[in-house]
C-alpha cells in the first residue's frame, strides 16, 4: 500500500490531500513505480498498514469501543 508522509495536519480536503495517495498495488514493483512518481509517498506492506490503522483506531476511538 502507498501512503503519504505526514507533513501537515489534515484539513477539510482530506480526500484530495491524503486519500488520493493511499493505494493498494498488485505487487511491490507496481507500488515502487507509483511512489517513485509521487514525491512524499512510501510503501507499507498490507500487514503494516493494517497495524497502523488498528493503532490509530485504538488511539482515536478506544474509549468508545470500551463502552
SULNORQUI-V480659 format. One record per residue. RES is the residue in one letter. SS is DSSP state (alpha for helix, beta for strand, coil for the rest). PSI is psi as a letter, one per 40 degrees, with the letter a starting at -180 (* if undefined). Layout:
res=RES ss=SS psi=PSI
res=RES ss=SS psi=PSI
//
This chain:
res=X ss=coil psi=i
res=X ss=beta psi=i
res=X ss=beta psi=i
res=X ss=beta psi=h
res=X ss=coil psi=h
res=X ss=coil psi=h
res=X ss=coil psi=e
res=X ss=coil psi=i
res=X ss=coil psi=i
res=X ss=coil psi=i
res=X ss=coil psi=a
res=X ss=coil psi=d
res=X ss=coil psi=f
res=X ss=alpha psi=d
res=X ss=alpha psi=d
res=X ss=alpha psi=d
res=X ss=alpha psi=e
res=X ss=coil psi=d
res=X ss=alpha psi=d
res=X ss=alpha psi=e
res=X ss=alpha psi=e
res=X ss=coil psi=h
res=X ss=coil psi=i
res=X ss=coil psi=h
res=X ss=coil psi=i
res=X ss=coil psi=d
res=X ss=coil psi=i
res=X ss=alpha psi=d
res=X ss=alpha psi=d
res=X ss=alpha psi=d
res=X ss=alpha psi=d
res=X ss=alpha psi=d
res=X ss=alpha psi=d
res=X ss=alpha psi=d
res=X ss=alpha psi=d
res=X ss=alpha psi=d
res=X ss=coil psi=e
res=X ss=coil psi=g
res=X ss=coil psi=i
res=X ss=coil psi=e
res=X ss=beta psi=i
res=X ss=beta psi=i
res=X ss=beta psi=i
res=X ss=coil psi=i
res=X ss=coil psi=i
res=X ss=alpha psi=d
res=X ss=alpha psi=d
res=X ss=alpha psi=d
res=X ss=alpha psi=d
res=X ss=alpha psi=d
res=X ss=alpha psi=d
res=X ss=alpha psi=d
res=X ss=alpha psi=d
res=X ss=alpha psi=d
res=X ss=alpha psi=d
res=X ss=alpha psi=d
res=X ss=alpha psi=d
res=X ss=alpha psi=d
res=X ss=alpha psi=d
res=X ss=alpha psi=d
res=X ss=alpha psi=e
res=X ss=alpha psi=d
res=X ss=alpha psi=d
res=X ss=alpha psi=d
res=X ss=alpha psi=d
res=X ss=coil psi=e
res=X ss=coil psi=*
//
